[in-house]
Amino acid sequence: MVGFMILLVPKWTYEYPEFWNTIRRRNIWFIKIRYCIALSVFGFLIVGHNLLSFNFTPLQIKAQILIGLSIILYNVIIDYSKSIVGIIPSEFNAMHLSLMQILLDFTVLMLLVYYTGTIESPFYMFFILHMVVGSLILPGYLIKTICFIVIAIFSLLVYLQRIDLIESHFIRGITIDLTRPLNYDVLFLLVFATIMISTVFIANRIARNLLKREEQLRQTLIQLDEVEKSKQRYLMGVVHEIKTPISAIESIVDIILQKYVGPISEEVEKKLLRIKERSGEGLIMINNILKISKLKLLEQVETDEILIDEIIKEFLEENIDKTDYIKLSIKFTDDREIKKPLFGDKELLKLAISNIVSNSAKYVENSGILDILVKDINSQLFIDISDNGIGIPEGEINKIFDQFYRATNTKSRKTEGSGLGLSLVKEIIARHGGTIKAISPSRIGNEVHPGTSIIIKLPYQADDDDDGTTLIPLQGGL
């Protein structure tokens, strides 16, 4: 029995989870349709008798009622079984459940066709439809075997009725020729068989090619993921090597500025401060690249309960004395009645806040305003970080989260950047299942200083895993 079960399952499906997911989805779909078909059998009986003047015999009425009830009965059993049927090839699995459904369907359909006229039945075309359905699920050799069996049984019924070995059950009220010549039956069966066989071969070939193409795409994605990881590892190595001499330059400049090697002129000191500032910006760019690369290499991150207000306050306290922030009037408002915790990575979220606030600090004038608002909207955490800086040109709003992109109105300013900050922020927010967007002008901007608002929405509870401990994988690459 185990060998027979394994034989029904093609080897190429063993390591192809998407195939089994497709089978399960189609099983559920067929179960729902089958309930409608059962009702249609009763509907045909009622409508045919009352509106179309079909004169069903008592045996035909009884047969159609029993067929409709049988469909409902075995469909209920299948509906119950679908949740406990697995995908292990050596056990009764989703493909075997599909085969059982198709065999039962062909059995009741053959009975329905027989009791409604066989070759004159209005239902025989459903054999063709069901062959298409079977071709989407079952292996080619199996659906082809079923096809030949159905053709043989149907032909046998037509022949036995012609020689009066079994009773004919034509629907009275439909105009038929009871004296059909033999060549009509032969031609009908030849056409029927040709259509059935052609349908199976074409549908099965198309379905098989699509599944193989899906598998090829899956393998390609796996290979691309490995290439991406290799690229990130290489990039981290190269960038780390670049970071070392820049750090050394910054250290040497610090030693000179602190006058450990002797006094320096005011003009030289200004130049050295400029060197220190630019080398510091270079280190920030390098660190951002390293952080993005590390994020992309992480498959899973354990999450903890974190309070977003504490993260924001902690960041502001650490940076309030820095040059970029001294010129700012910073306001932080938390309008939530209950400060519920988030489930996420504290360091990643702090990094995201840091990049947004740092970006705002770069592009505001002296005495600029930075307004951070936190509140709840539709059971989600809403964070609005607004400034009254230079703003973003209207046509570039959707581009600022792209890697290495910098708005055109920033390039004329002395402040430099890599265009990686907001790209990194978007990666982090996406990893936490949230969304981020930019609006310019901001809610605190004006005509002279339009400013920018960065709007973040985060779910309080991770919903992609049962235990809420795994964050969403990052996509894309540098």
Secondary structure, 3 states (H helix, E strand, C coil): CHHHHHHHCCHHHCCCHHHHHHHHHHHHHHHHHHHHHHHHHHHHHHHHHHCCCCECCHHHHHHHHHHHHHHHHHHHHHHHHCCCCECCCCCCEHHHHHHHHHHHHHHHHHHHHHCCCHHHCCCCCHHHHHHHHHHCCCCHHHHHHHHHHHHHHHHHHHHHHHCCCCCCCCCECCCCCCCCCHHHHHHHHHHHHHHHHHHHHHHHHHHHHHHHHHHHHHHHHHHHHHHHHHHHHHHHHHHHHHHHHHHHHHHHHHHHHCCCCCCCCHHHHHHHHHHHHHHHHHHHHHHHHHHHHHHHHCCCCCCEEECHHHHHHHHHHHHCCCHHHHCEEEEEEECCCCCCCEEECHHHHHHHHHHHHHHHHHCCCCCEEEEEEEEEECCEEEEEEEECCCCCCHHHHHHCCCCCCCCHHHCCCCCCCCCCHHHHHHHHHHHCCCEEEEECCCCCCCCCCCCCEEEEEEECCCCCCCCCCCCCCCCCCC
